[in-house]
Amino acid sequence: MLEKTAASLEPCGFHRVVPGATQSFRTTRQLRNTFWQHAATDIELTAAWQALMHGTFDLNMGSTSEENRSSSLSASAFLLDFLYPSGAVTLMRRISMVIPVSGRRDNLRYGQRFAKIGPRPYTSSVPRQRVNRPETKLGNRQEGYEAGEGTSVNGVDATDLNDTEATEMGRTPDMAHMAVNGTVQEADVETPETLAEPDVPLDETEYSSANGHTEALDKLLESDSDDPEDADRVWYHYRALDAPSQTFYLEKVLDFLSKSGRLSDSWKISELFHKVPLPQWTNSIFVEGVTAEINLQNDSRAVEVFIKGLQHSSIDVPYLIDALDLILASALRSDNPKKLKGIWEHYSEMATRFDFGGITSQLKHVSSVPGLVQKALEFQIHGRQELQELEDTGLGQEVLDTLQRILVRRALLSCADNQIIPLLNVTKDPLAFEEFLRSVSSRRMEEVGKEVYRIYRKLAKSIPSHAVLHEMFRAYTRLGTPISTKYAGLELLWGDWHRFHTTPSRRAFQRYLAFYASQGDTQRVYDLWTRFIELYRADPSSPILKSDDTFAHLLHVHAVRGELEETQRIFNDISLRFGIKPNTYYWNILLNAHAKAGDYDGAISTFEKLMETGKPDRYSYGTMMQMAGSRGDLGFTIELYRQGLSKGVRPDDAILSSLIDAYCQNDYMKEAQDVCLRAVRKGIVVTRMWNKLLGYHALRRDLATINKVLELMAENNVPYNQFTYKQLLLGLALCRQSQHALNLLSVALKDNIFEVVPDHFHIVMGALLINGEPGPVQRIYKMMQDYGFARSSTTLFRVTQALGQWKNLAPKQRARLTATEWLGRTLRSFNRIYGLDSPKKLSRLSPPTPNLGRSGELLGQSTEKSQFSTMVYMLTEMKNFFEARQLVDLYRFIFQGPENSDGVLPIIMLNSVMLADFQENKYDRVCEIWDVLFENAKKEARSADFVEELPHTSKISPKYRYVLSAGVGVMQKLLFNKGDAAGLQSLVEEVRSAGFELDSKNWNYYVQALVQLREYKAAFITCENILMPNWTGWFVVRNRENVQSKLPLDLRRKGTSPRHLRPVATTLYHLARGYMELDRLGPWSAEAARTSQEIEKECVQVIRAIKSMIRVHSKLEYEILGEEDYADFDSAELEYDQDYQDGRGDEGEAMG
């Protein structure tokens, strides 16, 4: 314990002089009586400190008398003697070279300066191999003193160096072997030969010859080990060599010790370095020497070495810069301006070897100096003055300006955002602006970079380089700002290309073309492309028409717009008109065009052609797999995945994400989670995959599993991002936890928990509107305005939707306006989004190219389709059919062309048109629209997994199985009004045989309609087989039976999903009414009695539900059952199912 305490008193490794064993094991000691009676003085560490800080202090102790030096450590000897009798003697002899002058072991005096000892573990345990070992004489003590005469080498006092070497070679032997079983054995310690024996480490005793040390040293040097103990062994073996051998190994040992990285080795490196003559200096030796002096805090000596390196032509400039970096960083860390002056007064000599403007970026140690930003900001006032006030200062303004520019450029790497512009304004150095602007994107400082660039371009002598203009292009495109702001910034940069460089570079043209193509801006793409071809067509170094991406931008702009025919035309022209064989890049764009247009069959056909004529890459497989996976075609997705593996395509996060889509669309949630976990084990830690999994759980309203997935992400070190929180907000909002979602957004904005973007607000708004909660939408919109979020079309449309749901507002808020006024507000809000409020703007709209039979129009998704379809649906619900049809015509004109008046509309819009025609009793028109809808849906939703010879394969992709639910609902109402029970049953059979499915609302309505149309048996069997498996019983019955009256929260949330099939109370009321009618008709009709018996036999759950009803006197009971039936039924008044409050719209709907 005392050994460790003593060693911790100084930072340079006092453990070097503490004895120990090479083996770590515990031994018991019997302390002497002096342990309880000691009165030792403080430990004296002065000599040890000075020796360990070799090169920092003057080690010449000749002025101190031998008697005085002896007295200072004699107390220390007694201090450790009472604990370790023999070990203490050994320790003090190592420290002070004590020679006993009498028979008493505690009578010690200084004999000579102590030697440097290799590090030993902190233990005084005695190794077994040294116990009772016979004494041996290992060397002649005269070797330690023969090197005392010497001359100076490279300006270093050779007397000091040789004296140090002499003490190394004259170390005393380890006396630990004299302690056995707690006793001290007498030894002949008085002989000078014994005292002069070099101390051999306990695990190195076999190296008693020069050859042994040489072999061991060669082996260690070849190992290139970074073990600190190996560095000590190298030093030990090196010091055991003779002078010629040391000279031979000097550079190798110096290099080996430098790699250890230990500060405690710096004195050794310094000692070796100064033995190397100047003509033999190499780049590495030079840097190692400077580094050692800096570590030893010998800044002045480091400067001397550096100046010699400047004058030595064999030292290359990069290594001079490394040395300057170390010295300048050390001077800046010090508060003493003399150190900074000591290096900078040699400015003229340095300027002859290198250019300061070009080497500043290589000064890495300077950039890590603490407080560098403040030093750079204050240098103009205080730093210059302090340097100029020093004596013998000859630093001119140019010299100080150069230093200040270096400080500013290095400080820019570690400064805060609000310090960047003040730093740049200090020097207004164009190189500083260039250096910062080139790193804007990598440092994610696009906003600040935008402001800095505006300052830079206005400087008198500024000429933004190509690299800066390219970097600012990247910064503007990454800004989370409206597209108008991005366009303005890019136009500014395009003007600067012409202002500063006359002609934009080829790379600039390519980047601008790619950006405008990604926005679907055909006008700008064609204008730029034409000029690009004119400028670089005659370039002999790289023929523009033969370039791999010359036509890519033309293909891309039409692919983004979903203009599949135009994309295909250009693709064909590449080979037919220009004679260029389309490469994989062109094929991928064409494949993406089919994906954007929703042309699944076309995409599969294109991919098959690519397999035949080209070589599909990772992007090809990724595009195709994403399209298949998003539709839920699991078999086809897995087949593509296996094909890619066989072709050497390495899976990435996009490919694995498509597998997650496919599994989740088929409700294989556990398998999707396994994909994420296996990816993590293979080193693919991508948040995007986990976010997909979270999104599917959110749509299933499964908050418990969302929480488990978030925990898994944390356990596997998968970072959260803004999209992770987006899925969490979606889950909260869909589960009617809107208040929690709003609180999460508020806390994130205040405490900066995560980066809040407009999409977070939009997702919460959309979920609230799905749940029929328009009130909080207005509050969220106000919150966005308060925090400075820009208004976008999506934001305004959410507000428009909230206005359209004015009936769901609180009574006080709803009463502010009439129904007509609410409708007017809704329409005006929507018209402002698309600029339709101005006749001039409307007249300027140019219709698109006619596109009859456009593939993917029915099921394709886009912002415009979604917003127009939703608006038409809202107007239809408000029974404003005239405005709804006008909006449909406007959509056709803008997005399909005036000639396509009878083309296929998006499915939500078609459903709304059907509903409007139904409510106006235009039944023939409804049937016509249904036929178009059904046929196109079968075509576009067909699954790639379907094989006619295999009936079990799915005909329809899982994503679109429920796509006809709304249309089926309109047709069910039409057929019920006609009283066509057979047509109703035929409709359901036809839809299901095509591979589509009905949702819970469809099935409940179907059962209710069949009962009222007197198709009792079909109604009961359908309910028994389809709906009753998920029925959870009556609330009142569970309450009376003393069981849990409230269902689990997760089950109630799942019950709100339209795909969770269960009977609502309205359905069971109608079945009860039908059952009572059959019961009344039974005595008079054999068919009714037989039907009743069959129902009781086959529909056990339905009958049990009917017989267990308990009346609750609700209005719905009277509407369906009628008051006259209560006397004939024991439990005549039925309960309203309270388990699923979210289904009240379905449950409260009466037929007829």
N, C-alpha and C positions, 0 to 999 in steps of 0.2 A: 504494500500500500504506500509506504514512504517512498519507494522507488518511483512509482507512478506520480506521486505528488511532486517529487523533485523534478521529474522530467517535464511536468506540465507547467513549471514555473517559467520556462523560456520557450519561444516558438521555433527554435532552429534545430530541435532534435537532440535534447540532452540524453535521449535514450541510447545515443551512440556510445556513451561511456558507462552505461549500466550493465553489469554482467548478467548473464542468464544462461539458459540451457537451450540446446537445439530441440530437445524433446519436452513436450508439454505434459507434465504430470504433477500431481500434488504430493507434497511430503510434509510430514509433521515435524515441527521444530520444538525443542525445549529451550525456552528463553532463559538467559542468565538472570541471576538475582538483580543485576544492575538495571534490568528493565524496569523494576519497581523503585529503584533508588537513583535513577539517572538525573543529571542536571545539565544536559547538553546545551550548548549555545546554538545560535542559528547557523544554518548551512550557508557556506560561502560558495557562490557560483561564479565569481568574477572571472577567474581564469578560464573556466569551461565556456562561459559565454563568449569571451574574446576569441578563443580558439575556434569555436563553431562559426563565428561570424568572420571567418578568414577573408581578408581583403577589405573588410569594412573598418577595422580598427588596426592600430599599430601593435603588432604582436611582439615587438622588441621589449622585453621586460628586464633588460639588463640593469636598468637603473634601480631596480628594487632589490634590496638586500635579501640574501638567502634566509637570514634569521626572520625577517619580517614576513616573508612569504610563507615560511614554515608555520608560523603562529596562526596564520589566518585559516588554515585547514586542519589543524590538529583537533579542534573541537568537532569538526565535521567527521573526522575519523572515529572519534569516540561516539558520536551520535549514531552511526550505523553499526558500530562494533557490538553494542549490547544486543542488537537483533541478530546479526549474522557475523559471528566472530571472525571466521576466516574470509568470508566474502567481503567484509568491510575492509580488511587489510588489502585484499586484491584490488578492490575498487579504488582505494586511495592511492595505491601504487600506480594504477593506471592514470589517475588524475594528476598526481604530483610527483611520480617517480621516486617514491620514498625509499630510503635505504636505512634499515634499522642499524642503530649504532650500539645497541646493547642487547642483552638477552631478552628484554621485554619487547613484546610485539607491539605494544601501544606507544613506544617511544619512536616517533616518526619525524623525518625531516625531508626537505626537498632535495632531490639529487639532480634533476634536470627537468626541462619542460616535458609535459606529458605528450603522448603520441595520440594520433587519431585512431579510433577503434571502430571496426565495422559494427553495424547495428546488431543488437541482440534482443531477443524477446524479453518482455518484462517479467522475469521470474528468476529467483535465486536457486531454483532446483538444481541439484548437481547431477549431471549426466552419468549414467552408470559406467560408461566406458572409461571415464576419467578417475573413478574411485580406485584408490590403491595402485594407480598406474605408476610404474617407476619413472623417476625423473630423467629427462633427457635434455641435453644441451642442443639447441636448435640452430645456433649460429654464433657468430662472433660479433660482439657488441661494437667493435671498431667500425663495422660497416655503416653504423648509424652516424658516425662522425666524420667520415672521410670526405663527405660532400660539402663540408663547411666552407671550403675555399672555392670561390667562383666569381664570375663576372656578371654584369647585368645583361639581360636578354630582352630586347625590344623595350627598353625603358623601364623594366621592372627590376627591382633590387634582387639580384641573384642570391644574396646572402639570406634574405627572408625565405626565398623559395627552397634553397638547399637546406636551410635549417629545418624547414617543415618536413622536407623529405627525410632528413636525418632522424627526426623524431618518429616518423612513420616506420623506419627500418629498425628502430631501437626500442620497440615496445617490450614491456615486461611480460613474463609468462603469467598465464592464468594460475592463481593460487587456490582455486576452488577445490582442487583435488586434496587439499590438506585438511578439509573438513569431512569427517566421517563419523556418523552416529552421534552428532552433537558435540564432539570433542575436537580439539585442535592438536594436530601432530606437529612436532618440531621438525623444521626443515632447514637446510643450509641456505638461508636466504641472504647471508652476508656476502657471498661471493659475487664479485662484479660480473662474472661471466653469466651467471644465472639471471641477473637483473637485465642484462643486455639482450637476452634471447627475445626474438620477435614473438609476439602473441599470435598463436595460430588458432583460428576458429575451431571450435570443438568438432565440427563436422568436416574439417578440411585437414585433419592431422596426417592423412596419408600423403599429402603433397609436400614431401621433404626435399625434393630435388628440383632443379631448374626445369628439367624436361616435364615433370609432372605439372608444374604451373603453366608451362607453355601449352601443353595439351589441353588442360582444363580451360585455359583462356581461349584457345581456338574454338573449342566446342561451344563455349558460351557465346562468343561473338557470332558464330554461324547460326546459332539458334534464333537470333534476333528477338529475344524474349523481352516482354515489357514488365516482367516481375521485378519489383524493387529489390528483392533478395538477390536476384541474378546480377543486378547492377553492383551490389556490394561485393559479390563474389568476383566480378570482373575487376573491381578496384583492388581487392585483396591480392589476386593473382598478378595483376599488373605491377603492384608495388614490390612483389617478391622477386621480380625479374632483375637482371643486371642492367646497367645503363644502356648498352647497345640494343638489347631486346626491348627495353622501354621505348627507345627512339623508334624502333621498327613498328611497335604496336600503338604508338601515341595517337595517331589520327583515328584508328579504328576504335580505340577505347573512348576517345573524345566523342566520336559520333554515337557510340552505344550509350554513353552516359547522358547525352543530350536527349535521346529518345525517351529516357525514363520520365522526364517531366517533373522531377522532384526539385523543389527549391533547395533542399539540403545537399543536392549534388552540385550546386552552382560553384562552390569553392573548389571542388575537384576540377570542374570544367575550366574554370578560370586559371587554375594552376597549370593544367595541361596546355591551354591555349597560349599562354605566354611563353611556353617552351618551343612553340612552332615559329621558326624564322619567317619574316615577312615575305620573302620570295616564295615560300611554300604555302602561303595562304590560299585556300580554295573558297568558293562561294559559301559552302555549308559551314566550313570552319569559321569563317568571318562572322556569319550570323550567329553561330553558337557562342562565339566569344562575346559579342555584344549582348546577347541574351543573358549570359552568365553574369556579366557586370551589372546589368540592370536589375537582375534578381538579387544581387548582393548590395544594391542601392549605391553602387559606385558610378553615378551618372557621369562624372567628369572623366573617369577612365573609359567609360563606354564611348564618350564623345571622342576621346583620343584615338580609340580603335577605329571609330567610324571615319575620322579624318584620314587616317592611314589607308583605310579601304578606298576612300575617294581618290587618293593619290596613286593607288595601286591599280593599274590598268586591267589586271586579270580578274578583278571583281566585277561581275556583271551588274547592270543597272537594277534589275528586279531585286537583287539581294541587297543592294544599297538602299532601295526603297523600304524593304523589310526592316533593315536596321534603323533607318530614320523613323519609321513608324513606332518602333519600340522606344526609342529615345524621346521622341516628341510626346508620346503618350505618357511616359514617366514624368516629363517636365510639366505637362498640363495637370497631372494629378497632384503635383506639389504646389503648395501655396507660395513657394519661394520663386520670384521672377528671375533670379539669377540662373536657375537651371534652364529656363526657357531661353534666356539670352545666351547661355553657354552653347547651345546648339544653333540658334538662329544667327549668331554673329558670323557663322561660316556660310551664309547664304550664297555669296558669290562663288565659293568653291563648289557648292552643291549645284548651282545653276549651270556650271560648265559640264556637268555630267547628265542632267536630266531636266525636263520641262515640268515645272510645278503644276501647271494647268492640266497636264496629262496624267500625272501620277497621283493626284489627290484621291481619286476613287479607290486606290489600292491601300490607303492608310486605314486599315481595319481596326487596329488597336486604338487609334485616335478617336474613332467614332464611338468606342465603348467607354470613354472617359466619363465618370460621373459628373453631372452638372455641366456638360459641355455646352448645352444650349445657352445657359445663363452666361457662361464665359464668352461665348461668341457674341451675345447681345451687348455685353458690357465692355467688350474689348475696345470699341471705338472711343469710349470715355476714359475708362480706368486702365485697361490693359496697355494701351499705347503709352499712357503717362508713366506707368510704373516702369516700363522698359526704358523709356527715355531718361528717367531720373537716375538710373543706375550709373555708377562711375564707368568711364571708358566705354560709353555706349556709342557705337558708330552706326546704328541701325537707321537707315533712311526711310522715307515715306513709302517708297516702292517695296522695300523689304517688309515693312509692317503691313502694307496692303496685301501682299501675297499671303502672309500668315493669316490675316483676317479672312481672306477668301477661303483658305483651307478650313479654318474653324467653322465658317458658315456652311460650307458644303458638307462637312462631316456631321455637323449638328442637325442637318435636315433629315438624317436617317433615323433619329431618335426623338424628334420634337413632337409636341402635340399639334393637333390640327390648327389651333388658334395661334401658334407660334410660327407657322410656315411663312406667311406673308411678311410679318415683321423681320424675320431672318433674311429673307430675300431682299427686302428693301434696304438692309444695312449696306450691302455692297452693290446691289443691282448687277450682279455678275451674270452675264449670259450663260456661262458654263454651269452656274448653280441652277438657273432656271431649267436648262436642258437636262441636267442630271436628275432633278426632281421630277420633271414632267415625264421622263422616260420610265419612271417607276410607278406612275399613278395607278395603273390597273392592277399591278401585282400587290400594291398596298391597299387596294380597295378605297381609294381617296378620290373618286371621280368628281365629287362636288367641289372639293377644294381645288383639284386640278383644273376644273373649268374656270375658276376665278383667277388662278395663277396664270393660265394661258392668256387670258384677256389682258393681264398686266404685261406679260412678256412680249406679246405681239406689238405693243405700243412703245417699247423701248427704242431709243434712237438707233442703235446699231444691231438690233435683234434680227436674226434670220432663222426662224424655226427650221430645224433640220427635218429631213424625211422621217427619221425615227420618231421625232416629237409629233409630227402631224399624224403619223400612223397610230401612235399611242393615244392621241386625243380623239381620233376617230373611234377607237375601241372604247374610250371612256364615255363618249356621248352615246354610243349605242347601248352601253350597259346602264345608263342612268334610268332610275325608276320614275321617269317623268312622262307626261303625255307625249304622244307621237309628234305633236306640233312643235314642242320644245326640242325634240331630237332633230327634227327636220331643220329648224332654224340654226342649231349648232353645226350640223353637217354642211349646210350651205355656207356658213361662215368659214369653215375649214376649206371647203372647195374653192372659195375665193382666195384664201391665203396660198393655196397651191399655185394659183396663177400669179398672185402678187409677188411671192418670194422666189418661185422656181419656174415661172413662165408656163411650163407644161407639167401637169400631174404625172406622176410615175405610173408605170404599168401596174404596179401593185395597188396604187390608189384607185385606178379605174376598176380593178377587179373587186376591191372591197366595196366601193360604192355601188357597183352593179349587183353584188351579192346582197347588200342591205336593201336596196330598192326592190329587188326581186322577192326578198322575204316578206316585204310589205304588200306585194301584189301590185306595185306601181308600174304598170306597163308603159305609160308615157315616158317616165324618166329612164326606165331601162332601155327602151328602144333609142332614145336620144343619145344616151351615153354610149351605148353599144356601137352605134353608127360612127360616132366620133372616135371611139377607141380603135375601131377597125381602120379608119382613115389614117390615124397617127402611126400605128404600129404594124400595118400590113406589110410594109416594105422593109421591116427589120430583118436583116439577113441572119443575125445571131439566133433568132427564135421566130420562125414563121408563125404568124398569129393564127392562121387558119388551121395549122397543124397542132395547135396547143390542145391540151386535154380538156380545158374548161372554157374554150371560146364560146361554144353554144350553150353551155350549162345554164347561164343566166336567163337566156330566152326560154329554155325549157322550164326553169324553176319558177319564173314569174307566172306562167300559165298554170303550172302545177299547184301553186299556192292558191290561185283563184278558182281552182277546181275545174278549169277549162280543159277537160281531158282531150277533146277532139283537136284543139289547137296544139296541145303538147305532143300528141301523136303525130300531127302533121310536120312539126319542126323536127321531131325525131326521125321521121322518114326522109326528110330533105337532107339531113346530115350525110346519109349514105348515098341517096339517089342523085342529089344535085352537086354535092361537094366531094363525093367519093371518099368519105372518111368513115371508117368502120367504127361504130359506136363502142366506146369503151364501157367498163363496168360503172363508171361514174354516171354516164348518160342513162344507162339502164336503170340505175338506182333512182334517178330523178323521175323517169317514166313510171317506175314502180310506185314511187311516192305519190305521183299524180293520181294513179288509180286509188291509192289509199285515201287521199284527200277527198276524192269524188265519191268515196264509198262504193266503188266498183270492185266488189270482192272477187267475182268471177274473172274480171279483167286482170286483176292483180295476180291471181293464181296463174292465168294464162301467160302473163308477162314473165313471171318468175320461171315458169317451165321453159320458155324460150331462152331466157338468160342462162339456164342450166345447160341448154343445148349449144348455144353459140358463144358463150362467154364463161367467165369464172365468177360466180357470186362471192362476195366478200362478207365481212361481218355485218356491214350495214344492210346488205341485201337480205340476209337471214333475219336480222333484227327487225326490219320493216315488215317483212312478211309474217314473222312470228307475232309482232305486236298487233297486227291486224287480226290474225287468227285468235290470239289470246284474248283480245278485248271483246271478241264476239263469243268467247267461251268454247271454241272448237278445240277441246282438249286433245283428242286423238291426233288431229292434224298438227297442232302446236308441238306435241312431243315428237312426232315424226320429223318435223323440220329441225328440232333440236338435235336429234340423233344424226340426221343427215349432216348438219353443220359440224358436229364432232368428228364424223368420219372424213370430212373434207379438211380438217385441221383448223376449223374456226373455233377460236377460244371464246368461251362464254364470257360476256360482260354483264353489267347491271341491266342494260336494256333487254338483253335476251332472257335473263333470269326473271325480269319483271313481267315479261309476257307469260312465262309459266305461272307466275302468281296470279295474273289475270285469269288465265284459263282455269286454274284450280278453284279460285273464288267464285267465278261465274257458275261453276257446277257445285257449289256449296262444299267443296273439299277444303275447309279452312285449315285443318290440321296439316294437310299436305303442303299448303301454301306457306305456312309458318315453318315447316321443315326446310323448305327451299331457302328461306332467309337464314336459318341457323347454319345450314351446310355452307352457304356462301360465306358467312363470317368465318367459319373454320378454315375455309380456303383462302382467306385474306381479302375477300371482296366485302368491304365494310362500306356500303352505300346506303344512305338514309332513304333514298328514293324507293327502294324495294319495300322497306318497312312501312313507309307512308302509304303505299298501295294497300298493304294489308290492313292498316288502320282505317283507311277509307272504306273498305268493304265492310268492316265491322261497324263503322259508323252508320252506313246505309241500312244495316240490319238492326240498328238501335241497341247494340250490345256494348254498353259502357263498361261492364265488368271485364269483358275480354280486352277492350281497349286499354284498360288499366294494366292488365297482365302483359300485353304486348309492349307497353311503355317500360315496364319493369325489365322485360327481356332485353330491350334496347339498351337500357342502362347497364345491365349485367355484362353485355357483350361490347360495351364501349362504342355503341352506335350513336353518333351525335344527333341531337334534335336540330331541326331547322324550321324556317317559317312555314313550310308545308306540313311538317309534323303537327304544329299547333293549328293549322288550318283543318286537318282531319279531326283533331280533338274538339275544336269549336263546332264542326259539323255534327259530331256525335252528340254534344251537349244540346245543341239547338233542336235536332230531330227528336231527342228524348224529352222535349219540353222543359229543358233546363236553360231557358233563354237568359234568365237572370244571372246564372253562373257564367254563361258565355260572355255576357256584357261585363261582368266583374273581372273576368280574366283579361279581356281587352283593356279595361281601364287600368288594371295593375300593370300590365305590360307597357302601356304608354307612359305611366308615371315612373316606374322603376326600371324600364328598359330590360325586361326579362328576355324578350325576344324582339326581333325586328318586325314591327307591325306594318303591314302593307295593305292597300285597299282591298285586296282579295279576302283578307280576314273579315272585313266588314261585310263584303258582298256575300260570303258564305253564310254568315249568321243571318243576314237579311233574307236570303233565299229560303233558309230553313224555317224562319219565322213565318214567312208567307205560306209555305207548304202546310204549316200547322194552323193557318188561319189567325195569326197574331200580327195584324198590321200596326198596332199601336207602337211597339218598341222600334219599328223600322224608322219612324220619324226621329226618335231619340238618337238612334245610331247615326243617322244622317247629320244631325246637329253636332254630334261628337266628332265626326269626320271634319266638319267645317271648323270646329274649335281648335283642332290639332293641325290645321293647315293642309289637309289632304285635298288634292285637286279633284274637281268634279269630272267624272267620266260618264260615258254613255251607259255603262253598267250600273253605276250608282244612281243616275237619274231614272233608269228603268225600274230599279227596285222601288224607288219612291213612287213611280207611276203605278206599279202593282199594288202598293199599299193604298193608294187613292182608290184603285178599283175595288178593293176589299172594304170599302167604307162601311158596309153593313156589319162587319165584325168589330168595328170600333166601339169604345165605351159609349153608352147612351148620350152623355153630355157632349162628347166630342162629335158624335154622329149628328146631333141635332143642330150643329152650327150651319149646315148647308142642306139644301134640298137634294133629292136624288138627281135632278137635272144638273144642278150646280156641281155635284160630285163628278158626274159623267163628263161635264165640260172641262173640269180641271184635269181629269185623267187624259182626255184626248189632247189638250193643249200641251201637257207635259210630254206626252209621247211624240207629238209633232216637233217639238223643239229638239229632241234628241237627233232626229234625222233631217232637221232643217226643213220640215214640211209645213211650217207655219208661215212661210213666205211664198207667195205665188211666183216671185222671180226665181227663187231657188228651185222651186218645183219645175219650172219651165226649162231650167238649165240641165235637168237630169237627162242623161242620154241612155236610151234603152240598150241593154246588152245584145250581143249577137244571138239570134234565135237558136234555140238548142232543144229541138224536139226529141222527146224520149231520153232526156238526160238520165244517165244511170246514177243511182244513189240518191235521187232527189227525195224520195219518200222517207228513208231512214237516215239520211245524212244529217250531220249536226254542224251548226254554225251559230254565231251570236245573232246574226240577222234573222235566221230561221226561227230561233228560239223566241226572240223578242216579238216578232210579228205574229207568230203562232199564239203566244201567250196573250197578246193584246186582242186578237180575234176571239179567243176563248172568253176573255173577260167581258167583251162587248156582247157576246152571245149569252153569257150568264145574266147580263143586265137586260136581256131581251131587246137590245138595240141592233137589230139585224141589218138595218140599212148601213150603219157605220161599219159593221163587221164586214159586209160584202164590199164596201168601198176600199177597206183596208186590204182585202184579198186581191182586188183588182190592182191596187197600187203595188203590192208585192210582186204580182205577175209582171207588171210593167217595168219595175226597177230591176228585178233579179232574173226574170225569165224572158222578157221581150214581149211586145204587143201581139205577135203572131202566135204565141203559145198560150192562147186563152183557155184551152182545155187540157193543159198539161197537168202532170202529177204535182200535187202540192205536198209540203211536209206533212207528216202524219198527224201532228197535233192540230194543224190548220184544217186538214180534211175532216178530222173528228168534230171540230167546231162548226164547220160548214154543214155537216150531216145533222148536228144537233139543231142548228138554226132552221134547216129545212123541215126537220121533224116537228119542231114547235110551230111551224107555219102550215103543218099538215100536207107538206109536199112529199108524200110517201114514195112516189115513183122516183123522184130525184134522189131521195135517200138511198133507195136500192141501187141506183146507178152508181152513186159514189162508193157504196159498199163493195160493189163488184170490182171497181177499179182499185180500191184499197186492198181488197183481199188478194187479188191476182198479183199485184206489184209486191205486196208483202211476202207472199210465198216465194217470189223470185229473188228478192233482195235479201231475205232472211234465211235463205237455204244454207244449211251447214255443210262444210267441207267434209265432215265426218260421215255424212249419210251415204250408204251403199244400198242400192235397191235389193240386192240379194241377201242383205242382212237386215231383217225387219227391226231388230233391236236398236239399230243405230238411229241417232236423232236426226230428224228431217230439218229442224229449225235450230239455228244457233241459240244457245241458252240465253244470251243477252236479249233476244227478241221474242222469247216465248210468250211474254205477256203484252206484246206491243199492240195487239188488237183489242185489248180489254175495253177501252173507251168506245171503239166502234161497235163492238159486240153489245155493249150496254145500250147504245142507241137502237140497234136492230132488235134487241129484246123488248124494248118498250114499244117499238112499232108493231111487232108481231103480237104482243099482248093486247094492244089496242084493237088489232084486227081480230083477236080471239083465235089466232092460229096456233093451237098447241102443237100440232104436228110440225109446223114450220119452225116453231121455237126449238123443239127437240132436234130437228134436222140441222138447224143452225149450229147448235152446240156440238153435235156429232161431226159436222163438216169441218169446223174450226179445229177440233181436237185431232181429227184424223190427219189434218195437214201438218200437225206437229206443234200447233200453238196451244197455249193454256189460258184458262180463265182465272181471274183473281177472286178474292173472297166476295167482293161486291157482286160480281157476275153470278157466282154460284148461289148466293143468298137470294138475289132477284129471281133467278131461274126457278128455285124451289118455290118461292112465294107465288110466282106466276102460274106454275103448274098446279098448285093447290087451288088457286082461284079459277083455273080453267078445268077443274074437276079431274085432273090427271093425278089422282092421289097416290097410287102405288109408285109411279115414277118419281114423284116429289119426295116421298118418304125414303125410298131406296137411295136416291141421290144424296139426301141429307145424311143418311146413315153412313154411307161409304166415303163421302167427300168431306163433310163438315164436322161430323160428330167426333172423329178421333181427337180433335184438339179442343173439345168442349170441356170446361172445367167445373161445371155445376152452377146451381143458382146461389146467388149471394145470400139470400134470406135462409135457404136450407142449410148452408154451411154455418151460418151464424147460430141457428137453432140447434144444430148437432154439436155445438161446442168445439168446432174445429177452426182453423185459421180462416177468418172471414176474408181477409185481403190476400189476393194472390201475390206471389213474389214480384218484386218490381221489374226484374228482367223479363218475366213472362208477360206482364202487362204491357211493357214497351214493345215486345215482339208482336203482341196482339194488334198494335196499331198499324203494322205493315200490311199492305194489301195482299201480299203473297202468303200471309199466315191464314190458312183456311180454317174458319170456325163459324158456327151458327150465331147470328145475332138474335136478340130477343124478338124482333119483328118476325123473323123466319119461324121461330118456335111458336109464336102466337098463331100464325097462319096454319101451321101444321096441327096445332091443337084444335083450331076451328074445323079443319078438314076431318080430324079424328072424331070430333063430336058429330059432324054431319054423317059420317059413315056409321056411327053408332045409332043415330036416329033412323037411318035408312035400313039398317040391318034386319029388323023384323019384317020389312015389306019387300026387300030386294035380296035375292040370293046372291047376286053378283056383288052387292055392297057388303054382305056378310062375309063372303069369301075373300074379298079384298081386305076387309078388316082383319080377318084371321091371318092372312098372308103377311100383312104389315106387322102384326104383333109377333109373328114368328121370325121374320127376317130383320126387323128394325127394332131391336131390343133397346138400344140406347135412346132412340128418339121417343119410344113409348115411355121409358123410365123418366125421361126429362119432362114429358107432358104430365104424367101422373104425379110427379113430385113438385108441380107448380104450387106456389102460394101467392094469393092475390095481394097486390099492393095498391089497388085502386088508382091506377094511372090512366091518363087520357087515352094512351095508346091501346090499352086493354079494351076500352069501350068502342074505339074505332074499328077494331078488328073482330073482336068476339061478339060484341053487341050485348046490350043489357038483358035481353030475353034469355040468353044462354046461361046466366049465372045460376038460375034455379035448378038446372039440369046437370050441373057439374059441381062436384064437391069443392074443388078449389077453383072457383070460377074466376076470381080476380087474380091475375098473374103478376109476377114480379118483373120489373124492368131491370135488366142485367146491369149491375153496377161495376162489374169487374173491369170492363173496357170502356172507360169514359170517352176515349178517343174515337170510338165508332158511333157516336150518338147520331151523326147524320144518316148513317145506314140504318140504324135501329129505328129511327123515328120515321122512316119512310113507309107510307101506307100505299097499298095498291088500289087501283081503280079510280 
